């Protein structure tokens, strides 16, 4: 199964060095949305910055960016993409 890496970006990137094995890109999108919902539900901010300033970028095992999500889209009260 392919590996996917879910990195968080603000002024300083937080890289996912371990990655997650998932069946395909559709499953990676579902996983990313679930992680984003969980993170934003647990706290209104991360590292003292509001989620509105954070982006999750998902890369494959070769380092190619496949898609990105604005974390603010997953905060309570917002509609999910």
HTML snippet that shows the backbone in 3Dmol.js (N, CA, C, O; Angstrom):
<script src="https://3Dmol.org/build/3Dmol-min.js"></script>
<div id="view" style="width:600px;height:400px;position:relative"></div>
<script>
const pdb = `
ATOM      1  N   UNK A   1       0.850  -1.191   0.000  1.00  0.00           N
ATOM      2  CA  UNK A   1       0.000   0.000   0.000  1.00  0.00           C
ATOM      3  C   UNK A   1       0.889   1.245   0.000  1.00  0.00           C
ATOM      4  O   UNK A   1       1.971   1.245   0.588  1.00  0.00           O
ATOM      5  N   UNK A   2       0.427   2.297  -0.658  1.00  0.00           N
ATOM      6  CA  UNK A   2       1.218   3.526  -0.691  1.00  0.00           C
ATOM      7  C   UNK A   2       1.216   4.256   0.656  1.00  0.00           C
ATOM      8  O   UNK A   2       0.286   4.137   1.453  1.00  0.00           O
ATOM      9  N   UNK A   3       2.282   5.006   0.874  1.00  0.00           N
ATOM     10  CA  UNK A   3       2.415   5.840   2.069  1.00  0.00           C
ATOM     11  C   UNK A   3       1.971   7.259   1.744  1.00  0.00           C
ATOM     12  O   UNK A   3       2.213   7.776   0.654  1.00  0.00           O
ATOM     13  N   UNK A   4       1.313   7.872   2.724  1.00  0.00           N
ATOM     14  CA  UNK A   4       0.895   9.265   2.619  1.00  0.00           C
ATOM     15  C   UNK A   4       1.390   9.991   3.858  1.00  0.00           C
ATOM     16  O   UNK A   4       1.393   9.441   4.959  1.00  0.00           O
ATOM     17  N   UNK A   5       1.811  11.240   3.659  1.00  0.00           N
ATOM     18  CA  UNK A   5       2.369  12.048   4.735  1.00  0.00           C
ATOM     19  C   UNK A   5       1.517  13.301   4.897  1.00  0.00           C
ATOM     20  O   UNK A   5       1.229  14.004   3.928  1.00  0.00           O
ATOM     21  N   UNK A   6       1.121  13.565   6.130  1.00  0.00           N
ATOM     22  CA  UNK A   6       0.170  14.631   6.449  1.00  0.00           C
ATOM     23  C   UNK A   6       0.906  15.717   7.239  1.00  0.00           C
ATOM     24  O   UNK A   6       1.024  15.639   8.462  1.00  0.00           O
ATOM     25  N   UNK A   7       1.394  16.728   6.523  1.00  0.00           N
ATOM     26  CA  UNK A   7       2.195  17.790   7.120  1.00  0.00           C
ATOM     27  C   UNK A   7       1.311  18.990   7.466  1.00  0.00           C
ATOM     28  O   UNK A   7       0.374  19.315   6.736  1.00  0.00           O
ATOM     29  N   UNK A   8       1.622  19.639   8.586  1.00  0.00           N
ATOM     30  CA  UNK A   8       0.932  20.865   8.976  1.00  0.00           C
ATOM     31  C   UNK A   8       1.851  22.047   8.729  1.00  0.00           C
ATOM     32  O   UNK A   8       3.037  21.997   9.054  1.00  0.00           O
ATOM     33  N   UNK A   9       1.303  23.115   8.152  1.00  0.00           N
ATOM     34  CA  UNK A   9       2.092  24.296   7.826  1.00  0.00           C
ATOM     35  C   UNK A   9       1.468  25.547   8.418  1.00  0.00           C
ATOM     36  O   UNK A   9       0.265  25.786   8.308  1.00  0.00           O
ATOM     37  N   UNK A  10       2.320  26.329   9.043  1.00  0.00           N
ATOM     38  CA  UNK A  10       2.047  27.696   9.463  1.00  0.00           C
ATOM     39  C   UNK A  10       3.322  28.425   9.080  1.00  0.00           C
ATOM     40  O   UNK A  10       3.810  28.243   7.965  1.00  0.00           O
ATOM     41  N   UNK A  11       3.876  29.239   9.957  1.00  0.00           N
ATOM     42  CA  UNK A  11       5.174  29.845   9.666  1.00  0.00           C
ATOM     43  C   UNK A  11       6.272  28.788   9.653  1.00  0.00           C
ATOM     44  O   UNK A  11       7.247  28.896   8.910  1.00  0.00           O
ATOM     45  N   UNK A  12       6.096  27.766  10.488  1.00  0.00           N
ATOM     46  CA  UNK A  12       7.072  26.680  10.597  1.00  0.00           C
ATOM     47  C   UNK A  12       6.345  25.367  10.306  1.00  0.00           C
ATOM     48  O   UNK A  12       5.332  25.076  10.941  1.00  0.00           O
ATOM     49  N   UNK A  13       6.840  24.573   9.363  1.00  0.00           N
ATOM     50  CA  UNK A  13       6.154  23.313   9.063  1.00  0.00           C
ATOM     51  C   UNK A  13       6.369  22.260  10.149  1.00  0.00           C
ATOM     52  O   UNK A  13       7.443  22.173  10.745  1.00  0.00           O
ATOM     53  N   UNK A  14       5.342  21.474  10.390  1.00  0.00           N
ATOM     54  CA  UNK A  14       5.430  20.305  11.257  1.00  0.00           C
ATOM     55  C   UNK A  14       5.275  19.097  10.352  1.00  0.00           C
ATOM     56  O   UNK A  14       4.190  18.831   9.834  1.00  0.00           O
ATOM     57  N   UNK A  15       6.354  18.377  10.167  1.00  0.00           N
ATOM     58  CA  UNK A  15       6.332  17.289   9.202  1.00  0.00           C
ATOM     59  C   UNK A  15       5.941  15.970   9.842  1.00  0.00           C
ATOM     60  O   UNK A  15       6.283  15.670  10.986  1.00  0.00           O
ATOM     61  N   UNK A  16       5.224  15.211   9.068  1.00  0.00           N
ATOM     62  CA  UNK A  16       4.824  13.855   9.430  1.00  0.00           C
ATOM     63  C   UNK A  16       5.905  12.936   8.876  1.00  0.00           C
ATOM     64  O   UNK A  16       5.899  12.607   7.690  1.00  0.00           O
ATOM     65  N   UNK A  17       6.821  12.527   9.728  1.00  0.00           N
ATOM     66  CA  UNK A  17       7.945  11.709   9.274  1.00  0.00           C
ATOM     67  C   UNK A  17       7.606  10.226   9.166  1.00  0.00           C
ATOM     68  O   UNK A  17       8.290   9.482   8.463  1.00  0.00           O
ATOM     69  N   UNK A  18       6.554   9.794   9.858  1.00  0.00           N
ATOM     70  CA  UNK A  18       6.229   8.371   9.845  1.00  0.00           C
ATOM     71  C   UNK A  18       5.240   7.998   8.749  1.00  0.00           C
ATOM     72  O   UNK A  18       5.290   6.878   8.240  1.00  0.00           O
ATOM     73  N   UNK A  19       4.347   8.903   8.373  1.00  0.00           N
ATOM     74  CA  UNK A  19       3.382   8.630   7.317  1.00  0.00           C
ATOM     75  C   UNK A  19       2.341   7.591   7.720  1.00  0.00           C
ATOM     76  O   UNK A  19       2.397   7.016   8.807  1.00  0.00           O
ATOM     77  N   UNK A  20       1.403   7.369   6.823  1.00  0.00           N
ATOM     78  CA  UNK A  20       0.321   6.415   7.034  1.00  0.00           C
ATOM     79  C   UNK A  20       0.106   5.640   5.744  1.00  0.00           C
ATOM     80  O   UNK A  20       0.001   6.232   4.670  1.00  0.00           O
ATOM     81  N   UNK A  21       0.040   4.325   5.847  1.00  0.00           N
ATOM     82  CA  UNK A  21      -0.264   3.499   4.689  1.00  0.00           C
ATOM     83  C   UNK A  21      -1.768   3.495   4.462  1.00  0.00           C
ATOM     84  O   UNK A  21      -2.544   3.197   5.369  1.00  0.00           O
ATOM     85  N   UNK A  22      -2.166   3.827   3.248  1.00  0.00           N
ATOM     86  CA  UNK A  22      -3.585   3.849   2.900  1.00  0.00           C
ATOM     87  C   UNK A  22      -3.753   3.260   1.503  1.00  0.00           C
ATOM     88  O   UNK A  22      -2.820   3.256   0.701  1.00  0.00           O
ATOM     89  N   UNK A  23      -4.942   2.770   1.228  1.00  0.00           N
ATOM     90  CA  UNK A  23      -5.212   2.072  -0.033  1.00  0.00           C
ATOM     91  C   UNK A  23      -5.042   2.970  -1.253  1.00  0.00           C
ATOM     92  O   UNK A  23      -4.431   2.564  -2.242  1.00  0.00           O
ATOM     93  N   UNK A  24      -5.588   4.210  -1.189  1.00  0.00           N
ATOM     94  CA  UNK A  24      -5.537   5.073  -2.360  1.00  0.00           C
ATOM     95  C   UNK A  24      -5.733   6.529  -1.957  1.00  0.00           C
ATOM     96  O   UNK A  24      -5.873   6.856  -0.778  1.00  0.00           O
ATOM     97  N   UNK A  25      -5.737   7.388  -2.964  1.00  0.00           N
ATOM     98  CA  UNK A  25      -5.868   8.826  -2.736  1.00  0.00           C
ATOM     99  C   UNK A  25      -7.200   9.186  -2.081  1.00  0.00           C
ATOM    100  O   UNK A  25      -7.243  10.078  -1.234  1.00  0.00           O
ATOM    101  N   UNK A  26      -8.265   8.523  -2.448  1.00  0.00           N
ATOM    102  CA  UNK A  26      -9.576   8.794  -1.840  1.00  0.00           C
ATOM    103  C   UNK A  26      -9.523   8.523  -0.339  1.00  0.00           C
ATOM    104  O   UNK A  26     -10.060   9.296   0.455  1.00  0.00           O
ATOM    105  N   UNK A  27      -8.879   7.431   0.047  1.00  0.00           N
ATOM    106  CA  UNK A  27      -8.748   7.113   1.467  1.00  0.00           C
ATOM    107  C   UNK A  27      -7.841   8.120   2.165  1.00  0.00           C
ATOM    108  O   UNK A  27      -8.059   8.441   3.334  1.00  0.00           O
ATOM    109  N   UNK A  28      -6.827   8.623   1.463  1.00  0.00           N
ATOM    110  CA  UNK A  28      -5.958   9.657   2.033  1.00  0.00           C
ATOM    111  C   UNK A  28      -6.752  10.936   2.286  1.00  0.00           C
ATOM    112  O   UNK A  28      -6.551  11.597   3.305  1.00  0.00           O
ATOM    113  N   UNK A  29      -7.652  11.288   1.371  1.00  0.00           N
ATOM    114  CA  UNK A  29      -8.496  12.471   1.572  1.00  0.00           C
ATOM    115  C   UNK A  29      -9.414  12.289   2.782  1.00  0.00           C
ATOM    116  O   UNK A  29      -9.583  13.209   3.582  1.00  0.00           O
ATOM    117  N   UNK A  30     -10.000  11.110   2.910  1.00  0.00           N
ATOM    118  CA  UNK A  30     -10.862  10.833   4.069  1.00  0.00           C
ATOM    119  C   UNK A  30     -10.067  10.895   5.370  1.00  0.00           C
ATOM    120  O   UNK A  30     -10.534  11.445   6.367  1.00  0.00           O
ATOM    121  N   UNK A  31      -8.875  10.332   5.351  1.00  0.00           N
ATOM    122  CA  UNK A  31      -8.023  10.338   6.542  1.00  0.00           C
ATOM    123  C   UNK A  31      -7.637  11.772   6.915  1.00  0.00           C
ATOM    124  O   UNK A  31      -7.696  12.150   8.086  1.00  0.00           O
ATOM    125  N   UNK A  32      -7.247  12.561   5.924  1.00  0.00           N
ATOM    126  CA  UNK A  32      -6.861  13.954   6.169  1.00  0.00           C
ATOM    127  C   UNK A  32      -8.018  14.742   6.780  1.00  0.00           C
ATOM    128  O   UNK A  32      -7.823  15.504   7.727  1.00  0.00           O
ATOM    129  N   UNK A  33      -9.210  14.561   6.243  1.00  0.00           N
ATOM    130  CA  UNK A  33     -10.382  15.265   6.781  1.00  0.00           C
ATOM    131  C   UNK A  33     -10.658  14.832   8.222  1.00  0.00           C
ATOM    132  O   UNK A  33     -10.989  15.663   9.068  1.00  0.00           O
ATOM    133  N   UNK A  34     -10.523  13.534   8.503  1.00  0.00           N
ATOM    134  CA  UNK A  34     -10.735  13.044   9.865  1.00  0.00           C
ATOM    135  C   UNK A  34      -9.723  13.610  10.837  1.00  0.00           C
ATOM    136  O   UNK A  34     -10.083  14.007  11.946  1.00  0.00           O
ATOM    137  N   UNK A  35      -8.460  13.653  10.438  1.00  0.00           N
ATOM    138  CA  UNK A  35      -7.416  14.229  11.295  1.00  0.00           C
ATOM    139  C   UNK A  35      -7.688  15.721  11.521  1.00  0.00           C
ATOM    140  O   UNK A  35      -7.565  16.215  12.642  1.00  0.00           O
ATOM    141  N   UNK A  36      -8.052  16.422  10.468  1.00  0.00           N
ATOM    142  CA  UNK A  36      -8.330  17.856  10.592  1.00  0.00           C
ATOM    143  C   UNK A  36      -9.498  18.108  11.541  1.00  0.00           C
ATOM    144  O   UNK A  36      -9.432  19.000  12.387  1.00  0.00           O
ATOM    145  N   UNK A  37     -10.565  17.325  11.402  1.00  0.00           N
ATOM    146  CA  UNK A  37     -11.715  17.484  12.301  1.00  0.00           C
ATOM    147  C   UNK A  37     -11.309  17.221  13.750  1.00  0.00           C
ATOM    148  O   UNK A  37     -11.683  17.970  14.653  1.00  0.00           O
ATOM    149  N   UNK A  38     -10.552  16.168  13.963  1.00  0.00           N
ATOM    150  CA  UNK A  38     -10.134  15.814  15.319  1.00  0.00           C
ATOM    151  C   UNK A  38      -9.252  16.898  15.932  1.00  0.00           C
ATOM    152  O   UNK A  38      -9.453  17.281  17.085  1.00  0.00           O
ATOM    153  N   UNK A  39      -8.286  17.393  15.176  1.00  0.00           N
ATOM    154  CA  UNK A  39      -7.389  18.421  15.699  1.00  0.00           C
ATOM    155  C   UNK A  39      -8.132  19.713  16.038  1.00  0.00           C
ATOM    156  O   UNK A  39      -7.924  20.293  17.103  1.00  0.00           O
ATOM    157  N   UNK A  40      -8.992  20.156  15.133  1.00  0.00           N
ATOM    158  CA  UNK A  40      -9.688  21.421  15.374  1.00  0.00           C
ATOM    159  C   UNK A  40     -10.771  21.286  16.427  1.00  0.00           C
ATOM    160  O   UNK A  40     -11.117  22.271  17.079  1.00  0.00           O
ATOM    161  N   UNK A  41     -11.320  20.080  16.613  1.00  0.00           N
ATOM    162  CA  UNK A  41     -12.324  19.856  17.654  1.00  0.00           C
ATOM    163  C   UNK A  41     -11.685  19.912  19.035  1.00  0.00           C
ATOM    164  O   UNK A  41     -12.290  20.419  19.979  1.00  0.00           O
ATOM    165  N   UNK A  42     -10.470  19.396  19.158  1.00  0.00           N
ATOM    166  CA  UNK A  42      -9.793  19.322  20.445  1.00  0.00           C
ATOM    167  C   UNK A  42      -9.339  20.674  20.968  1.00  0.00           C
ATOM    168  O   UNK A  42      -9.225  20.860  22.179  1.00  0.00           O
ATOM    169  N   UNK A  43      -9.081  21.610  20.086  1.00  0.00           N
ATOM    170  CA  UNK A  43      -8.541  22.896  20.519  1.00  0.00           C
ATOM    171  C   UNK A  43      -8.830  23.971  19.471  1.00  0.00           C
ATOM    172  O   UNK A  43      -8.808  23.690  18.273  1.00  0.00           O
ATOM    173  N   UNK A  44      -9.102  25.204  19.918  1.00  0.00           N
ATOM    174  CA  UNK A  44      -9.341  26.276  18.946  1.00  0.00           C
ATOM    175  C   UNK A  44      -8.056  26.784  18.288  1.00  0.00           C
ATOM    176  O   UNK A  44      -8.117  27.567  17.340  1.00  0.00           O
ATOM    177  N   UNK A  45      -6.890  26.343  18.784  1.00  0.00           N
ATOM    178  CA  UNK A  45      -5.620  26.791  18.215  1.00  0.00           C
ATOM    179  C   UNK A  45      -4.581  25.690  18.374  1.00  0.00           C
ATOM    180  O   UNK A  45      -4.802  24.682  19.045  1.00  0.00           O
ATOM    181  N   UNK A  46      -3.443  25.919  17.733  1.00  0.00           N
ATOM    182  CA  UNK A  46      -2.335  24.976  17.818  1.00  0.00           C
ATOM    183  C   UNK A  46      -1.053  25.792  17.880  1.00  0.00           C
ATOM    184  O   UNK A  46      -0.830  26.679  17.056  1.00  0.00           O
ATOM    185  N   UNK A  47      -0.218  25.488  18.855  1.00  0.00           N
ATOM    186  CA  UNK A  47       1.028  26.228  19.044  1.00  0.00           C
ATOM    187  C   UNK A  47       0.770  27.738  19.089  1.00  0.00           C
ATOM    188  O   UNK A  47       1.492  28.528  18.482  1.00  0.00           O
ATOM    189  N   UNK A  48      -0.269  28.110  19.818  1.00  0.00           N
ATOM    190  CA  UNK A  48      -0.635  29.516  20.045  1.00  0.00           C
ATOM    191  C   UNK A  48      -1.141  30.244  18.804  1.00  0.00           C
ATOM    192  O   UNK A  48      -1.297  31.465  18.831  1.00  0.00           O
ATOM    193  N   UNK A  49      -1.397  29.527  17.729  1.00  0.00           N
ATOM    194  CA  UNK A  49      -1.921  30.138  16.508  1.00  0.00           C
ATOM    195  C   UNK A  49      -3.289  29.554  16.184  1.00  0.00           C
ATOM    196  O   UNK A  49      -3.490  28.343  16.273  1.00  0.00           O
ATOM    197  N   UNK A  50      -4.222  30.409  15.810  1.00  0.00           N
ATOM    198  CA  UNK A  50      -5.554  29.950  15.427  1.00  0.00           C
ATOM    199  C   UNK A  50      -5.450  29.011  14.225  1.00  0.00           C
ATOM    200  O   UNK A  50      -4.578  29.170  13.370  1.00  0.00           O
ATOM    201  N   UNK A  51      -6.346  28.039  14.176  1.00  0.00           N
ATOM    202  CA  UNK A  51      -6.334  27.082  13.067  1.00  0.00           C
ATOM    203  C   UNK A  51      -6.482  27.776  11.722  1.00  0.00           C
ATOM    204  O   UNK A  51      -6.068  27.228  10.701  1.00  0.00           O
ATOM    205  N   UNK A  52      -7.063  28.971  11.701  1.00  0.00           N
ATOM    206  CA  UNK A  52      -7.252  29.680  10.434  1.00  0.00           C
ATOM    207  C   UNK A  52      -5.923  29.961   9.736  1.00  0.00           C
ATOM    208  O   UNK A  52      -5.902  30.261   8.542  1.00  0.00           O
ATOM    209  N   UNK A  53      -4.818  29.866  10.471  1.00  0.00           N
ATOM    210  CA  UNK A  53      -3.503  30.124   9.891  1.00  0.00           C
ATOM    211  C   UNK A  53      -2.791  28.854   9.435  1.00  0.00           C
ATOM    212  O   UNK A  53      -1.692  28.927   8.885  1.00  0.00           O
ATOM    213  N   UNK A  54      -3.401  27.696   9.656  1.00  0.00           N
ATOM    214  CA  UNK A  54      -2.742  26.424   9.373  1.00  0.00           C
ATOM    215  C   UNK A  54      -3.300  25.763   8.115  1.00  0.00           C
ATOM    216  O   UNK A  54      -4.477  25.916   7.789  1.00  0.00           O
ATOM    217  N   UNK A  55      -2.449  25.036   7.423  1.00  0.00           N
ATOM    218  CA  UNK A  55      -2.813  24.248   6.255  1.00  0.00           C
ATOM    219  C   UNK A  55      -2.239  22.848   6.430  1.00  0.00           C
ATOM    220  O   UNK A  55      -1.121  22.694   6.921  1.00  0.00           O
ATOM    221  N   UNK A  56      -2.990  21.830   6.034  1.00  0.00           N
ATOM    222  CA  UNK A  56      -2.465  20.474   5.977  1.00  0.00           C
ATOM    223  C   UNK A  56      -2.160  20.172   4.519  1.00  0.00           C
ATOM    224  O   UNK A  56      -3.021  20.322   3.651  1.00  0.00           O
ATOM    225  N   UNK A  57      -0.935  19.748   4.255  1.00  0.00           N
ATOM    226  CA  UNK A  57      -0.526  19.364   2.905  1.00  0.00           C
ATOM    227  C   UNK A  57      -0.185  17.880   2.913  1.00  0.00           C
ATOM    228  O   UNK A  57       0.577  17.408   3.757  1.00  0.00           O
ATOM    229  N   UNK A  58      -0.745  17.174   1.987  1.00  0.00           N
ATOM    230  CA  UNK A  58      -0.560  15.724   1.927  1.00  0.00           C
ATOM    231  C   UNK A  58       0.355  15.384   0.754  1.00  0.00           C
ATOM    232  O   UNK A  58       0.130  15.802  -0.382  1.00  0.00           O
ATOM    233  N   UNK A  59       1.396  14.610   1.070  1.00  0.00           N
ATOM    234  CA  UNK A  59       2.402  14.206   0.081  1.00  0.00           C
ATOM    235  C   UNK A  59       2.431  12.689  -0.048  1.00  0.00           C
ATOM    236  O   UNK A  59       2.067  11.962   0.876  1.00  0.00           O
ATOM    237  N   UNK A  60       2.869  12.231  -1.210  1.00  0.00           N
ATOM    238  CA  UNK A  60       3.075  10.795  -1.392  1.00  0.00           C
ATOM    239  C   UNK A  60       4.487  10.425  -0.957  1.00  0.00           C
ATOM    240  O   UNK A  60       5.238  11.278  -0.482  1.00  0.00           O
ATOM    241  N   UNK A  61       4.845   9.165  -1.117  1.00  0.00           N
ATOM    242  CA  UNK A  61       6.151   8.680  -0.698  1.00  0.00           C
ATOM    243  C   UNK A  61       7.315   9.295  -1.449  1.00  0.00           C
ATOM    244  O   UNK A  61       8.450   9.245  -0.975  1.00  0.00           O
ATOM    245  N   UNK A  62       7.053   9.878  -2.619  1.00  0.00           N
ATOM    246  CA  UNK A  62       8.097  10.545  -3.398  1.00  0.00           C
ATOM    247  C   UNK A  62       8.247  12.012  -3.025  1.00  0.00           C
ATOM    248  O   UNK A  62       9.133  12.696  -3.538  1.00  0.00           O
ATOM    249  N   UNK A  63       7.382  12.503  -2.130  1.00  0.00           N
ATOM    250  CA  UNK A  63       7.438  13.905  -1.720  1.00  0.00           C
ATOM    251  C   UNK A  63       6.584  14.833  -2.553  1.00  0.00           C
ATOM    252  O   UNK A  63       6.622  16.047  -2.355  1.00  0.00           O
ATOM    253  N   UNK A  64       5.812  14.289  -3.485  1.00  0.00           N
ATOM    254  CA  UNK A  64       4.933  15.109  -4.326  1.00  0.00           C
ATOM    255  C   UNK A  64       3.694  15.495  -3.538  1.00  0.00           C
ATOM    256  O   UNK A  64       3.030  14.644  -2.947  1.00  0.00           O
ATOM    257  N   UNK A  65       3.386  16.804  -3.533  1.00  0.00           N
ATOM    258  CA  UNK A  65       2.163  17.244  -2.861  1.00  0.00           C
ATOM    259  C   UNK A  65       0.962  16.821  -3.692  1.00  0.00           C
ATOM    260  O   UNK A  65       0.876  17.125  -4.882  1.00  0.00           O
ATOM    261  N   UNK A  66       0.035  16.114  -3.048  1.00  0.00           N
ATOM    262  CA  UNK A  66      -1.153  15.600  -3.733  1.00  0.00           C
ATOM    263  C   UNK A  66      -2.351  16.517  -3.575  1.00  0.00           C
ATOM    264  O   UNK A  66      -3.121  16.702  -4.518  1.00  0.00           O
ATOM    265  N   UNK A  67      -2.516  17.097  -2.384  1.00  0.00           N
ATOM    266  CA  UNK A  67      -3.602  18.042  -2.127  1.00  0.00           C
ATOM    267  C   UNK A  67      -3.330  18.732  -0.796  1.00  0.00           C
ATOM    268  O   UNK A  67      -2.456  18.318  -0.033  1.00  0.00           O
ATOM    269  N   UNK A  68      -4.088  19.783  -0.530  1.00  0.00           N
ATOM    270  CA  UNK A  68      -3.966  20.482   0.740  1.00  0.00           C
ATOM    271  C   UNK A  68      -5.353  20.849   1.253  1.00  0.00           C
ATOM    272  O   UNK A  68      -6.313  20.949   0.489  1.00  0.00           O
ATOM    273  N   UNK A  69      -5.430  21.044   2.560  1.00  0.00           N
ATOM    274  CA  UNK A  69      -6.676  21.426   3.222  1.00  0.00           C
ATOM    275  C   UNK A  69      -6.417  22.639   4.105  1.00  0.00           C
ATOM    276  O   UNK A  69      -5.405  22.700   4.804  1.00  0.00           O
ATOM    277  N   UNK A  70      -7.309  23.579   4.072  1.00  0.00           N
ATOM    278  CA  UNK A  70      -7.243  24.698   5.009  1.00  0.00           C
ATOM    279  C   UNK A  70      -7.861  24.220   6.312  1.00  0.00           C
ATOM    280  O   UNK A  70      -9.024  23.814   6.330  1.00  0.00           O
ATOM    281  N   UNK A  71      -7.107  24.260   7.399  1.00  0.00           N
ATOM    282  CA  UNK A  71      -7.597  23.755   8.669  1.00  0.00           C
ATOM    283  C   UNK A  71      -8.805  24.550   9.160  1.00  0.00           C
ATOM    284  O   UNK A  71      -9.637  24.010   9.889  1.00  0.00           O
ATOM    285  N   UNK A  72      -8.915  25.800   8.782  1.00  0.00           N
ATOM    286  CA  UNK A  72     -10.050  26.628   9.202  1.00  0.00           C
ATOM    287  C   UNK A  72     -11.370  26.084   8.659  1.00  0.00           C
ATOM    288  O   UNK A  72     -12.430  26.350   9.226  1.00  0.00           O
ATOM    289  N   UNK A  73     -11.313  25.321   7.560  1.00  0.00           N
ATOM    290  CA  UNK A  73     -12.530  24.734   6.998  1.00  0.00           C
ATOM    291  C   UNK A  73     -13.144  23.679   7.909  1.00  0.00           C
ATOM    292  O   UNK A  73     -14.296  23.288   7.725  1.00  0.00           O
ATOM    293  N   UNK A  74     -12.376  23.221   8.888  1.00  0.00           N
ATOM    294  CA  UNK A  74     -12.837  22.136   9.756  1.00  0.00           C
ATOM    295  C   UNK A  74     -13.162  22.594  11.172  1.00  0.00           C
ATOM    296  O   UNK A  74     -13.506  21.778  12.027  1.00  0.00           O
ATOM    297  N   UNK A  75     -13.054  23.897  11.421  1.00  0.00           N
ATOM    298  CA  UNK A  75     -13.386  24.396  12.751  1.00  0.00           C
ATOM    299  C   UNK A  75     -14.885  24.324  12.975  1.00  0.00           C
ATOM    300  O   UNK A  75     -15.665  24.368  12.024  1.00  0.00           O
ATOM    301  N   UNK A  76     -15.281  24.213  14.223  1.00  0.00           N
ATOM    302  CA  UNK A  76     -16.698  24.125  14.581  1.00  0.00           C
ATOM    303  C   UNK A  76     -17.471  25.253  13.907  1.00  0.00           C
ATOM    304  O   UNK A  76     -17.055  26.411  13.913  1.00  0.00           O
ATOM    305  N   UNK A  77     -18.593  24.884  13.335  1.00  0.00           N
ATOM    306  CA  UNK A  77     -19.465  25.873  12.707  1.00  0.00           C
ATOM    307  C   UNK A  77     -19.208  26.057  11.230  1.00  0.00           C
ATOM    308  O   UNK A  77     -20.034  26.643  10.531  1.00  0.00           O
ATOM    309  N   UNK A  78     -18.074  25.568  10.736  1.00  0.00           N
ATOM    310  CA  UNK A  78     -17.775  25.695   9.320  1.00  0.00           C
ATOM    311  C   UNK A  78     -18.242  24.461   8.580  1.00  0.00           C
ATOM    312  O   UNK A  78     -18.301  23.370   9.147  1.00  0.00           O
ATOM    313  N   UNK A  79     -18.570  24.633   7.325  1.00  0.00           N
ATOM    314  CA  UNK A  79     -18.938  23.494   6.482  1.00  0.00           C
ATOM    315  C   UNK A  79     -17.674  22.790   6.052  1.00  0.00           C
ATOM    316  O   UNK A  79     -16.648  23.432   5.822  1.00  0.00           O
ATOM    317  N   UNK A  80     -17.735  21.482   5.940  1.00  0.00           N
ATOM    318  CA  UNK A  80     -16.569  20.704   5.569  1.00  0.00           C
ATOM    319  C   UNK A  80     -16.541  20.477   4.082  1.00  0.00           C
ATOM    320  O   UNK A  80     -17.570  20.211   3.461  1.00  0.00           O
ATOM    321  N   UNK A  81     -15.330  20.584   3.497  1.00  0.00           N
ATOM    322  CA  UNK A  81     -15.219  20.360   2.041  1.00  0.00           C
ATOM    323  C   UNK A  81     -15.443  18.915   1.675  1.00  0.00           C
ATOM    324  O   UNK A  81     -15.385  18.559   0.498  1.00  0.00           O
TER     325      UNK A  81
END
`;
const viewer = $3Dmol.createViewer("view");
viewer.addModel(pdb, "pdb");
viewer.setStyle({}, {cartoon: {color: "spectrum"}});
viewer.zoomTo();
viewer.render();
</script>
